[in-house]
């Protein structure tokens, strides 16, 4: 659960809750009609945007780890070349 919390900030959680609440309200107000497909489409677009944000955060973390490893490797190489 900590991994999810790391990539989802308060704003993302707020969007998730508000979007889900509005979808449920629209479901009860509109009923199971043609408009439900429109509401479901809007809900799925919101979910997709949130998932893309999560994947972007995970990819950024992976890149940061790789850059840190490269930085450490360069530091070790410099130490070896400057040592007497």
PDB file of N, CA, C and O in Angstrom:
ATOM      1  N   UNK A   1       0.826  -1.194   0.000  1.00  0.00           N
ATOM      2  CA  UNK A   1       0.000   0.000   0.000  1.00  0.00           C
ATOM      3  C   UNK A   1       0.870   1.258   0.000  1.00  0.00           C
ATOM      4  O   UNK A   1       0.457   2.297  -0.516  1.00  0.00           O
ATOM      5  N   UNK A   2       2.077   1.169   0.578  1.00  0.00           N
ATOM      6  CA  UNK A   2       2.945   2.341   0.616  1.00  0.00           C
ATOM      7  C   UNK A   2       3.377   2.772  -0.769  1.00  0.00           C
ATOM      8  O   UNK A   2       3.564   3.962  -1.022  1.00  0.00           O
ATOM      9  N   UNK A   3       3.539   1.798  -1.684  1.00  0.00           N
ATOM     10  CA  UNK A   3       3.938   2.131  -3.049  1.00  0.00           C
ATOM     11  C   UNK A   3       2.845   2.949  -3.717  1.00  0.00           C
ATOM     12  O   UNK A   3       3.134   3.920  -4.417  1.00  0.00           O
ATOM     13  N   UNK A   4       1.602   2.568  -3.507  1.00  0.00           N
ATOM     14  CA  UNK A   4       0.486   3.317  -4.090  1.00  0.00           C
ATOM     15  C   UNK A   4       0.428   4.709  -3.485  1.00  0.00           C
ATOM     16  O   UNK A   4       0.231   5.681  -4.214  1.00  0.00           O
ATOM     17  N   UNK A   5       0.593   4.831  -2.190  1.00  0.00           N
ATOM     18  CA  UNK A   5       0.551   6.136  -1.538  1.00  0.00           C
ATOM     19  C   UNK A   5       1.700   7.014  -1.993  1.00  0.00           C
ATOM     20  O   UNK A   5       1.573   8.238  -2.015  1.00  0.00           O
ATOM     21  N   UNK A   6       2.819   6.407  -2.356  1.00  0.00           N
ATOM     22  CA  UNK A   6       3.977   7.182  -2.790  1.00  0.00           C
ATOM     23  C   UNK A   6       3.693   7.904  -4.102  1.00  0.00           C
ATOM     24  O   UNK A   6       4.148   9.031  -4.302  1.00  0.00           O
ATOM     25  N   UNK A   7       2.940   7.261  -5.001  1.00  0.00           N
ATOM     26  CA  UNK A   7       2.680   7.849  -6.308  1.00  0.00           C
ATOM     27  C   UNK A   7       1.368   8.619  -6.370  1.00  0.00           C
ATOM     28  O   UNK A   7       1.193   9.462  -7.250  1.00  0.00           O
ATOM     29  N   UNK A   8       0.450   8.350  -5.462  1.00  0.00           N
ATOM     30  CA  UNK A   8      -0.822   9.063  -5.443  1.00  0.00           C
ATOM     31  C   UNK A   8      -0.780  10.111  -4.350  1.00  0.00           C
ATOM     32  O   UNK A   8      -0.717   9.780  -3.166  1.00  0.00           O
ATOM     33  N   UNK A   9      -0.815  11.359  -4.740  1.00  0.00           N
ATOM     34  CA  UNK A   9      -0.833  12.420  -3.749  1.00  0.00           C
ATOM     35  C   UNK A   9      -2.276  12.704  -3.338  1.00  0.00           C
ATOM     36  O   UNK A   9      -3.205  12.030  -3.782  1.00  0.00           O
ATOM     37  N   UNK A  10      -2.445  13.702  -2.491  1.00  0.00           N
ATOM     38  CA  UNK A  10      -3.773  14.045  -1.982  1.00  0.00           C
ATOM     39  C   UNK A  10      -4.695  14.470  -3.130  1.00  0.00           C
ATOM     40  O   UNK A  10      -5.882  14.142  -3.124  1.00  0.00           O
ATOM     41  N   UNK A  11      -4.165  15.183  -4.095  1.00  0.00           N
ATOM     42  CA  UNK A  11      -4.973  15.619  -5.231  1.00  0.00           C
ATOM     43  C   UNK A  11      -5.503  14.447  -6.038  1.00  0.00           C
ATOM     44  O   UNK A  11      -6.657  14.459  -6.467  1.00  0.00           O
ATOM     45  N   UNK A  12      -4.666  13.427  -6.250  1.00  0.00           N
ATOM     46  CA  UNK A  12      -5.112  12.247  -6.989  1.00  0.00           C
ATOM     47  C   UNK A  12      -6.217  11.516  -6.243  1.00  0.00           C
ATOM     48  O   UNK A  12      -7.217  11.106  -6.832  1.00  0.00           O
ATOM     49  N   UNK A  13      -6.023  11.359  -4.931  1.00  0.00           N
ATOM     50  CA  UNK A  13      -7.068  10.696  -4.137  1.00  0.00           C
ATOM     51  C   UNK A  13      -8.356  11.497  -4.166  1.00  0.00           C
ATOM     52  O   UNK A  13      -9.443  10.922  -4.220  1.00  0.00           O
ATOM     53  N   UNK A  14      -8.247  12.820  -4.131  1.00  0.00           N
ATOM     54  CA  UNK A  14      -9.431  13.671  -4.177  1.00  0.00           C
ATOM     55  C   UNK A  14     -10.162  13.502  -5.509  1.00  0.00           C
ATOM     56  O   UNK A  14     -11.390  13.416  -5.533  1.00  0.00           O
ATOM     57  N   UNK A  15      -9.423  13.455  -6.608  1.00  0.00           N
ATOM     58  CA  UNK A  15     -10.030  13.254  -7.926  1.00  0.00           C
ATOM     59  C   UNK A  15     -10.702  11.888  -8.001  1.00  0.00           C
ATOM     60  O   UNK A  15     -11.799  11.769  -8.545  1.00  0.00           O
ATOM     61  N   UNK A  16     -10.064  10.869  -7.466  1.00  0.00           N
ATOM     62  CA  UNK A  16     -10.648   9.528  -7.474  1.00  0.00           C
ATOM     63  C   UNK A  16     -11.970   9.518  -6.719  1.00  0.00           C
ATOM     64  O   UNK A  16     -12.970   9.009  -7.226  1.00  0.00           O
ATOM     65  N   UNK A  17     -11.983  10.072  -5.526  1.00  0.00           N
ATOM     66  CA  UNK A  17     -13.187  10.048  -4.690  1.00  0.00           C
ATOM     67  C   UNK A  17     -14.306  10.883  -5.316  1.00  0.00           C
ATOM     68  O   UNK A  17     -15.451  10.435  -5.378  1.00  0.00           O
ATOM     69  N   UNK A  18     -13.982  12.090  -5.778  1.00  0.00           N
ATOM     70  CA  UNK A  18     -15.006  12.955  -6.364  1.00  0.00           C
ATOM     71  C   UNK A  18     -15.567  12.335  -7.644  1.00  0.00           C
ATOM     72  O   UNK A  18     -16.780  12.348  -7.857  1.00  0.00           O
ATOM     73  N   UNK A  19     -14.699  11.795  -8.493  1.00  0.00           N
ATOM     74  CA  UNK A  19     -15.162  11.181  -9.741  1.00  0.00           C
ATOM     75  C   UNK A  19     -16.060   9.983  -9.454  1.00  0.00           C
ATOM     76  O   UNK A  19     -17.103   9.826 -10.089  1.00  0.00           O
ATOM     77  N   UNK A  20     -15.669   9.147  -8.514  1.00  0.00           N
ATOM     78  CA  UNK A  20     -16.481   7.993  -8.164  1.00  0.00           C
ATOM     79  C   UNK A  20     -17.820   8.426  -7.568  1.00  0.00           C
ATOM     80  O   UNK A  20     -18.861   7.853  -7.889  1.00  0.00           O
ATOM     81  N   UNK A  21     -17.790   9.431  -6.705  1.00  0.00           N
ATOM     82  CA  UNK A  21     -19.031   9.925  -6.106  1.00  0.00           C
ATOM     83  C   UNK A  21     -19.968  10.498  -7.170  1.00  0.00           C
ATOM     84  O   UNK A  21     -21.167  10.217  -7.158  1.00  0.00           O
ATOM     85  N   UNK A  22     -19.429  11.291  -8.079  1.00  0.00           N
ATOM     86  CA  UNK A  22     -20.263  11.854  -9.135  1.00  0.00           C
ATOM     87  C   UNK A  22     -20.816  10.768 -10.057  1.00  0.00           C
ATOM     88  O   UNK A  22     -21.951  10.871 -10.524  1.00  0.00           O
ATOM     89  N   UNK A  23     -20.024   9.731 -10.322  1.00  0.00           N
ATOM     90  CA  UNK A  23     -20.498   8.628 -11.140  1.00  0.00           C
ATOM     91  C   UNK A  23     -21.654   7.912 -10.457  1.00  0.00           C
ATOM     92  O   UNK A  23     -22.652   7.590 -11.102  1.00  0.00           O
ATOM     93  N   UNK A  24     -21.530   7.663  -9.173  1.00  0.00           N
ATOM     94  CA  UNK A  24     -22.589   6.973  -8.431  1.00  0.00           C
ATOM     95  C   UNK A  24     -23.849   7.833  -8.365  1.00  0.00           C
ATOM     96  O   UNK A  24     -24.958   7.325  -8.530  1.00  0.00           O
ATOM     97  N   UNK A  25     -23.682   9.139  -8.124  1.00  0.00           N
ATOM     98  CA  UNK A  25     -24.837  10.046  -8.103  1.00  0.00           C
ATOM     99  C   UNK A  25     -25.516  10.059  -9.466  1.00  0.00           C
ATOM    100  O   UNK A  25     -26.742   9.991  -9.549  1.00  0.00           O
ATOM    101  N   UNK A  26     -24.728  10.147 -10.533  1.00  0.00           N
ATOM    102  CA  UNK A  26     -25.310  10.140 -11.883  1.00  0.00           C
ATOM    103  C   UNK A  26     -26.018   8.827 -12.164  1.00  0.00           C
ATOM    104  O   UNK A  26     -27.034   8.809 -12.859  1.00  0.00           O
ATOM    105  N   UNK A  27     -25.501   7.737 -11.637  1.00  0.00           N
ATOM    106  CA  UNK A  27     -26.133   6.434 -11.826  1.00  0.00           C
ATOM    107  C   UNK A  27     -27.527   6.416 -11.214  1.00  0.00           C
ATOM    108  O   UNK A  27     -28.466   5.896 -11.818  1.00  0.00           O
ATOM    109  N   UNK A  28     -27.666   6.980 -10.023  1.00  0.00           N
ATOM    110  CA  UNK A  28     -28.972   6.989  -9.373  1.00  0.00           C
ATOM    111  C   UNK A  28     -29.911   8.031  -9.969  1.00  0.00           C
ATOM    112  O   UNK A  28     -31.120   7.809 -10.030  1.00  0.00           O
ATOM    113  N   UNK A  29     -29.371   9.162 -10.409  1.00  0.00           N
ATOM    114  CA  UNK A  29     -30.217  10.207 -10.979  1.00  0.00           C
ATOM    115  C   UNK A  29     -30.662   9.833 -12.396  1.00  0.00           C
ATOM    116  O   UNK A  29     -31.846   9.931 -12.718  1.00  0.00           O
ATOM    117  N   UNK A  30     -29.738   9.412 -13.224  1.00  0.00           N
ATOM    118  CA  UNK A  30     -30.049   9.096 -14.619  1.00  0.00           C
ATOM    119  C   UNK A  30     -30.638   7.704 -14.775  1.00  0.00           C
ATOM    120  O   UNK A  30     -31.407   7.452 -15.703  1.00  0.00           O
ATOM    121  N   UNK A  31     -30.285   6.810 -13.880  1.00  0.00           N
ATOM    122  CA  UNK A  31     -30.746   5.437 -14.011  1.00  0.00           C
ATOM    123  C   UNK A  31     -29.926   4.706 -15.056  1.00  0.00           C
ATOM    124  O   UNK A  31     -28.905   5.202 -15.533  1.00  0.00           O
ATOM    125  N   UNK A  32     -30.389   3.529 -15.399  1.00  0.00           N
ATOM    126  CA  UNK A  32     -29.691   2.717 -16.396  1.00  0.00           C
ATOM    127  C   UNK A  32     -30.209   3.063 -17.792  1.00  0.00           C
ATOM    128  O   UNK A  32     -30.931   2.285 -18.415  1.00  0.00           O
ATOM    129  N   UNK A  33     -29.826   4.236 -18.260  1.00  0.00           N
ATOM    130  CA  UNK A  33     -30.252   4.689 -19.582  1.00  0.00           C
ATOM    131  C   UNK A  33     -29.032   4.866 -20.474  1.00  0.00           C
ATOM    132  O   UNK A  33     -27.914   4.500 -20.111  1.00  0.00           O
ATOM    133  N   UNK A  34     -29.272   5.429 -21.636  1.00  0.00           N
ATOM    134  CA  UNK A  34     -28.192   5.688 -22.596  1.00  0.00           C
ATOM    135  C   UNK A  34     -27.158   6.646 -22.008  1.00  0.00           C
ATOM    136  O   UNK A  34     -25.972   6.543 -22.323  1.00  0.00           O
ATOM    137  N   UNK A  35     -27.590   7.565 -21.167  1.00  0.00           N
ATOM    138  CA  UNK A  35     -26.676   8.536 -20.569  1.00  0.00           C
ATOM    139  C   UNK A  35     -25.663   7.872 -19.636  1.00  0.00           C
ATOM    140  O   UNK A  35     -24.611   8.438 -19.340  1.00  0.00           O
ATOM    141  N   UNK A  36     -25.992   6.682 -19.184  1.00  0.00           N
ATOM    142  CA  UNK A  36     -25.062   5.955 -18.320  1.00  0.00           C
ATOM    143  C   UNK A  36     -23.767   5.647 -19.053  1.00  0.00           C
ATOM    144  O   UNK A  36     -22.694   5.661 -18.451  1.00  0.00           O
ATOM    145  N   UNK A  37     -23.860   5.367 -20.355  1.00  0.00           N
ATOM    146  CA  UNK A  37     -22.654   5.099 -21.131  1.00  0.00           C
ATOM    147  C   UNK A  37     -21.752   6.326 -21.182  1.00  0.00           C
ATOM    148  O   UNK A  37     -20.529   6.205 -21.111  1.00  0.00           O
ATOM    149  N   UNK A  38     -22.347   7.489 -21.305  1.00  0.00           N
ATOM    150  CA  UNK A  38     -21.567   8.727 -21.300  1.00  0.00           C
ATOM    151  C   UNK A  38     -20.891   8.930 -19.947  1.00  0.00           C
ATOM    152  O   UNK A  38     -19.713   9.280 -19.883  1.00  0.00           O
ATOM    153  N   UNK A  39     -21.627   8.713 -18.886  1.00  0.00           N
ATOM    154  CA  UNK A  39     -21.057   8.855 -17.539  1.00  0.00           C
ATOM    155  C   UNK A  39     -19.952   7.832 -17.309  1.00  0.00           C
ATOM    156  O   UNK A  39     -18.923   8.155 -16.715  1.00  0.00           O
ATOM    157  N   UNK A  40     -20.154   6.613 -17.769  1.00  0.00           N
ATOM    158  CA  UNK A  40     -19.129   5.575 -17.611  1.00  0.00           C
ATOM    159  C   UNK A  40     -17.883   5.933 -18.409  1.00  0.00           C
ATOM    160  O   UNK A  40     -16.763   5.703 -17.952  1.00  0.00           O
ATOM    161  N   UNK A  41     -18.072   6.495 -19.604  1.00  0.00           N
ATOM    162  CA  UNK A  41     -16.929   6.920 -20.408  1.00  0.00           C
ATOM    163  C   UNK A  41     -16.118   7.995 -19.717  1.00  0.00           C
ATOM    164  O   UNK A  41     -14.888   7.946 -19.720  1.00  0.00           O
ATOM    165  N   UNK A  42     -16.795   8.963 -19.127  1.00  0.00           N
ATOM    166  CA  UNK A  42     -16.107  10.036 -18.393  1.00  0.00           C
ATOM    167  C   UNK A  42     -15.354   9.453 -17.203  1.00  0.00           C
ATOM    168  O   UNK A  42     -14.219   9.841 -16.929  1.00  0.00           O
ATOM    169  N   UNK A  43     -15.987   8.526 -16.501  1.00  0.00           N
ATOM    170  CA  UNK A  43     -15.346   7.886 -15.359  1.00  0.00           C
ATOM    171  C   UNK A  43     -14.091   7.130 -15.796  1.00  0.00           C
ATOM    172  O   UNK A  43     -13.052   7.217 -15.142  1.00  0.00           O
ATOM    173  N   UNK A  44     -14.185   6.395 -16.894  1.00  0.00           N
ATOM    174  CA  UNK A  44     -13.032   5.626 -17.372  1.00  0.00           C
ATOM    175  C   UNK A  44     -11.900   6.527 -17.846  1.00  0.00           C
ATOM    176  O   UNK A  44     -10.730   6.181 -17.675  1.00  0.00           O
ATOM    177  N   UNK A  45     -12.219   7.667 -18.433  1.00  0.00           N
ATOM    178  CA  UNK A  45     -11.174   8.615 -18.827  1.00  0.00           C
ATOM    179  C   UNK A  45     -10.445   9.133 -17.588  1.00  0.00           C
ATOM    180  O   UNK A  45      -9.220   9.255 -17.592  1.00  0.00           O
ATOM    181  N   UNK A  46     -11.188   9.433 -16.540  1.00  0.00           N
ATOM    182  CA  UNK A  46     -10.567   9.906 -15.297  1.00  0.00           C
ATOM    183  C   UNK A  46      -9.662   8.830 -14.703  1.00  0.00           C
ATOM    184  O   UNK A  46      -8.553   9.123 -14.257  1.00  0.00           O
ATOM    185  N   UNK A  47     -10.132   7.603 -14.698  1.00  0.00           N
ATOM    186  CA  UNK A  47      -9.324   6.495 -14.174  1.00  0.00           C
ATOM    187  C   UNK A  47      -8.063   6.329 -15.005  1.00  0.00           C
ATOM    188  O   UNK A  47      -6.981   6.120 -14.456  1.00  0.00           O
ATOM    189  N   UNK A  48      -8.192   6.420 -16.329  1.00  0.00           N
ATOM    190  CA  UNK A  48      -7.031   6.280 -17.207  1.00  0.00           C
ATOM    191  C   UNK A  48      -6.000   7.371 -16.932  1.00  0.00           C
ATOM    192  O   UNK A  48      -4.802   7.093 -16.896  1.00  0.00           O
ATOM    193  N   UNK A  49      -6.450   8.597 -16.741  1.00  0.00           N
ATOM    194  CA  UNK A  49      -5.519   9.684 -16.435  1.00  0.00           C
ATOM    195  C   UNK A  49      -4.799   9.448 -15.114  1.00  0.00           C
ATOM    196  O   UNK A  49      -3.607   9.730 -14.993  1.00  0.00           O
ATOM    197  N   UNK A  50      -5.515   8.937 -14.138  1.00  0.00           N
ATOM    198  CA  UNK A  50      -4.908   8.667 -12.835  1.00  0.00           C
ATOM    199  C   UNK A  50      -3.891   7.534 -12.961  1.00  0.00           C
ATOM    200  O   UNK A  50      -2.809   7.607 -12.378  1.00  0.00           O
ATOM    201  N   UNK A  51      -4.229   6.487 -13.718  1.00  0.00           N
ATOM    202  CA  UNK A  51      -3.286   5.385 -13.921  1.00  0.00           C
ATOM    203  C   UNK A  51      -2.055   5.844 -14.683  1.00  0.00           C
ATOM    204  O   UNK A  51      -0.946   5.395 -14.394  1.00  0.00           O
ATOM    205  N   UNK A  52      -2.232   6.725 -15.645  1.00  0.00           N
ATOM    206  CA  UNK A  52      -1.082   7.258 -16.378  1.00  0.00           C
ATOM    207  C   UNK A  52      -0.179   8.053 -15.440  1.00  0.00           C
ATOM    208  O   UNK A  52       1.044   7.988 -15.556  1.00  0.00           O
ATOM    209  N   UNK A  53      -0.769   8.799 -14.514  1.00  0.00           N
ATOM    210  CA  UNK A  53       0.014   9.546 -13.543  1.00  0.00           C
ATOM    211  C   UNK A  53       0.811   8.594 -12.657  1.00  0.00           C
ATOM    212  O   UNK A  53       1.977   8.847 -12.355  1.00  0.00           O
ATOM    213  N   UNK A  54       0.175   7.500 -12.245  1.00  0.00           N
ATOM    214  CA  UNK A  54       0.859   6.508 -11.423  1.00  0.00           C
ATOM    215  C   UNK A  54       2.045   5.893 -12.176  1.00  0.00           C
ATOM    216  O   UNK A  54       3.146   5.790 -11.635  1.00  0.00           O
ATOM    217  N   UNK A  55       1.808   5.484 -13.433  1.00  0.00           N
ATOM    218  CA  UNK A  55       2.881   4.883 -14.226  1.00  0.00           C
ATOM    219  C   UNK A  55       4.013   5.879 -14.466  1.00  0.00           C
ATOM    220  O   UNK A  55       5.186   5.506 -14.458  1.00  0.00           O
ATOM    221  N   UNK A  56       3.662   7.134 -14.677  1.00  0.00           N
ATOM    222  CA  UNK A  56       4.675   8.166 -14.878  1.00  0.00           C
ATOM    223  C   UNK A  56       5.531   8.324 -13.623  1.00  0.00           C
ATOM    224  O   UNK A  56       6.749   8.466 -13.719  1.00  0.00           O
ATOM    225  N   UNK A  57       4.911   8.300 -12.465  1.00  0.00           N
ATOM    226  CA  UNK A  57       5.658   8.393 -11.217  1.00  0.00           C
ATOM    227  C   UNK A  57       6.568   7.199 -11.008  1.00  0.00           C
ATOM    228  O   UNK A  57       7.704   7.353 -10.560  1.00  0.00           O
ATOM    229  N   UNK A  58       6.074   6.000 -11.331  1.00  0.00           N
ATOM    230  CA  UNK A  58       6.891   4.790 -11.190  1.00  0.00           C
ATOM    231  C   UNK A  58       8.067   4.822 -12.158  1.00  0.00           C
ATOM    232  O   UNK A  58       9.180   4.441 -11.794  1.00  0.00           O
ATOM    233  N   UNK A  59       7.830   5.272 -13.387  1.00  0.00           N
ATOM    234  CA  UNK A  59       8.917   5.349 -14.368  1.00  0.00           C
ATOM    235  C   UNK A  59       9.954   6.389 -13.951  1.00  0.00           C
ATOM    236  O   UNK A  59      11.154   6.180 -14.130  1.00  0.00           O
ATOM    237  N   UNK A  60       9.500   7.492 -13.404  1.00  0.00           N
ATOM    238  CA  UNK A  60      10.413   8.529 -12.938  1.00  0.00           C
ATOM    239  C   UNK A  60      11.294   8.003 -11.808  1.00  0.00           C
ATOM    240  O   UNK A  60      12.493   8.280 -11.767  1.00  0.00           O
ATOM    241  N   UNK A  61      10.701   7.251 -10.902  1.00  0.00           N
ATOM    242  CA  UNK A  61      11.482   6.664  -9.808  1.00  0.00           C
ATOM    243  C   UNK A  61      12.525   5.683 -10.337  1.00  0.00           C
ATOM    244  O   UNK A  61      13.661   5.667  -9.862  1.00  0.00           O
ATOM    245  N   UNK A  62      12.142   4.863 -11.321  1.00  0.00           N
ATOM    246  CA  UNK A  62      13.088   3.908 -11.898  1.00  0.00           C
ATOM    247  C   UNK A  62      14.242   4.632 -12.574  1.00  0.00           C
ATOM    248  O   UNK A  62      15.398   4.237 -12.423  1.00  0.00           O
ATOM    249  N   UNK A  63      13.938   5.688 -13.317  1.00  0.00           N
ATOM    250  CA  UNK A  63      14.994   6.473 -13.957  1.00  0.00           C
ATOM    251  C   UNK A  63      15.912   7.130 -12.931  1.00  0.00           C
ATOM    252  O   UNK A  63      17.126   7.191 -13.124  1.00  0.00           O
ATOM    253  N   UNK A  64      15.326   7.621 -11.840  1.00  0.00           N
ATOM    254  CA  UNK A  64      16.133   8.252 -10.799  1.00  0.00           C
ATOM    255  C   UNK A  64      17.089   7.244 -10.178  1.00  0.00           C
ATOM    256  O   UNK A  64      18.249   7.566  -9.918  1.00  0.00           O
ATOM    257  N   UNK A  65      16.608   6.016  -9.936  1.00  0.00           N
ATOM    258  CA  UNK A  65      17.487   4.975  -9.381  1.00  0.00           C
ATOM    259  C   UNK A  65      18.634   4.666 -10.336  1.00  0.00           C
ATOM    260  O   UNK A  65      19.778   4.518  -9.907  1.00  0.00           O
ATOM    261  N   UNK A  66      18.331   4.570 -11.632  1.00  0.00           N
ATOM    262  CA  UNK A  66      19.381   4.285 -12.609  1.00  0.00           C
ATOM    263  C   UNK A  66      20.391   5.427 -12.676  1.00  0.00           C
ATOM    264  O   UNK A  66      21.595   5.185 -12.765  1.00  0.00           O
ATOM    265  N   UNK A  67      19.912   6.660 -12.635  1.00  0.00           N
ATOM    266  CA  UNK A  67      20.824   7.806 -12.647  1.00  0.00           C
ATOM    267  C   UNK A  67      21.699   7.826 -11.399  1.00  0.00           C
ATOM    268  O   UNK A  67      22.880   8.163 -11.476  1.00  0.00           O
ATOM    269  N   UNK A  68      21.131   7.469 -10.254  1.00  0.00           N
ATOM    270  CA  UNK A  68      21.922   7.400  -9.027  1.00  0.00           C
ATOM    271  C   UNK A  68      23.014   6.338  -9.138  1.00  0.00           C
ATOM    272  O   UNK A  68      24.142   6.551  -8.694  1.00  0.00           O
ATOM    273  N   UNK A  69      22.671   5.186  -9.734  1.00  0.00           N
ATOM    274  CA  UNK A  69      23.671   4.135  -9.922  1.00  0.00           C
ATOM    275  C   UNK A  69      24.788   4.601 -10.852  1.00  0.00           C
ATOM    276  O   UNK A  69      25.961   4.329 -10.596  1.00  0.00           O
ATOM    277  N   UNK A  70      24.437   5.292 -11.916  1.00  0.00           N
ATOM    278  CA  UNK A  70      25.442   5.820 -12.852  1.00  0.00           C
ATOM    279  C   UNK A  70      26.334   6.831 -12.147  1.00  0.00           C
ATOM    280  O   UNK A  70      27.551   6.836 -12.331  1.00  0.00           O
ATOM    281  N   UNK A  71      25.717   7.687 -11.342  1.00  0.00           N
ATOM    282  CA  UNK A  71      26.484   8.698 -10.608  1.00  0.00           C
ATOM    283  C   UNK A  71      27.476   8.029  -9.650  1.00  0.00           C
ATOM    284  O   UNK A  71      28.630   8.449  -9.556  1.00  0.00           O
ATOM    285  N   UNK A  72      27.035   7.008  -8.954  1.00  0.00           N
ATOM    286  CA  UNK A  72      27.930   6.288  -8.039  1.00  0.00           C
ATOM    287  C   UNK A  72      29.061   5.595  -8.810  1.00  0.00           C
ATOM    288  O   UNK A  72      30.211   5.596  -8.370  1.00  0.00           O
ATOM    289  N   UNK A  73      28.727   5.008  -9.955  1.00  0.00           N
ATOM    290  CA  UNK A  73      29.755   4.327 -10.744  1.00  0.00           C
ATOM    291  C   UNK A  73      30.799   5.321 -11.250  1.00  0.00           C
ATOM    292  O   UNK A  73      31.993   5.023 -11.235  1.00  0.00           O
ATOM    293  N   UNK A  74      30.369   6.475 -11.687  1.00  0.00           N
ATOM    294  CA  UNK A  74      31.310   7.503 -12.148  1.00  0.00           C
ATOM    295  C   UNK A  74      32.180   7.975 -10.989  1.00  0.00           C
ATOM    296  O   UNK A  74      33.379   8.195 -11.159  1.00  0.00           O
ATOM    297  N   UNK A  75      31.580   8.129  -9.814  1.00  0.00           N
ATOM    298  CA  UNK A  75      32.350   8.527  -8.639  1.00  0.00           C
ATOM    299  C   UNK A  75      33.412   7.505  -8.288  1.00  0.00           C
ATOM    300  O   UNK A  75      34.532   7.872  -7.933  1.00  0.00           O
ATOM    301  N   UNK A  76      33.072   6.217  -8.385  1.00  0.00           N
ATOM    302  CA  UNK A  76      34.055   5.172  -8.108  1.00  0.00           C
ATOM    303  C   UNK A  76      35.176   5.177  -9.142  1.00  0.00           C
ATOM    304  O   UNK A  76      36.343   4.974  -8.808  1.00  0.00           O
ATOM    305  N   UNK A  77      34.807   5.412 -10.406  1.00  0.00           N
ATOM    306  CA  UNK A  77      35.826   5.453 -11.458  1.00  0.00           C
ATOM    307  C   UNK A  77      36.770   6.633 -11.257  1.00  0.00           C
ATOM    308  O   UNK A  77      37.976   6.509 -11.470  1.00  0.00           O
ATOM    309  N   UNK A  78      36.230   7.765 -10.853  1.00  0.00           N
ATOM    310  CA  UNK A  78      37.071   8.939 -10.612  1.00  0.00           C
ATOM    311  C   UNK A  78      37.999   8.709  -9.435  1.00  0.00           C
ATOM    312  O   UNK A  78      39.146   9.156  -9.449  1.00  0.00           O
ATOM    313  N   UNK A  79      37.507   8.011  -8.407  1.00  0.00           N
ATOM    314  CA  UNK A  79      38.343   7.710  -7.242  1.00  0.00           C
ATOM    315  C   UNK A  79      39.523   6.829  -7.649  1.00  0.00           C
ATOM    316  O   UNK A  79      40.646   7.030  -7.187  1.00  0.00           O
ATOM    317  N   UNK A  80      39.259   5.855  -8.515  1.00  0.00           N
ATOM    318  CA  UNK A  80      40.320   4.945  -8.938  1.00  0.00           C
ATOM    319  C   UNK A  80      41.368   5.665  -9.777  1.00  0.00           C
ATOM    320  O   UNK A  80      42.557   5.363  -9.671  1.00  0.00           O
ATOM    321  N   UNK A  81      40.947   6.605 -10.600  1.00  0.00           N
ATOM    322  CA  UNK A  81      41.895   7.284 -11.476  1.00  0.00           C
ATOM    323  C   UNK A  81      42.702   8.347 -10.732  1.00  0.00           C
ATOM    324  O   UNK A  81      43.820   8.663 -11.140  1.00  0.00           O
ATOM    325  N   UNK A  82      42.160   8.901  -9.656  1.00  0.00           N
ATOM    326  CA  UNK A  82      42.904   9.934  -8.909  1.00  0.00           C
ATOM    327  C   UNK A  82      43.723   9.363  -7.762  1.00  0.00           C
ATOM    328  O   UNK A  82      44.546  10.067  -7.178  1.00  0.00           O
ATOM    329  N   UNK A  83      43.504   8.092  -7.434  1.00  0.00           N
ATOM    330  CA  UNK A  83      44.270   7.477  -6.341  1.00  0.00           C
ATOM    331  C   UNK A  83      45.712   7.237  -6.794  1.00  0.00           C
ATOM    332  O   UNK A  83      45.957   6.848  -7.935  1.00  0.00           O
ATOM    333  N   UNK A  84      46.673   7.478  -5.874  1.00  0.00           N
ATOM    334  CA  UNK A  84      48.091   7.301  -6.243  1.00  0.00           C
ATOM    335  C   UNK A  84      48.512   5.871  -6.382  1.00  0.00           C
ATOM    336  O   UNK A  84      49.672   5.595  -6.687  1.00  0.00           O
TER     337      UNK A  84
END
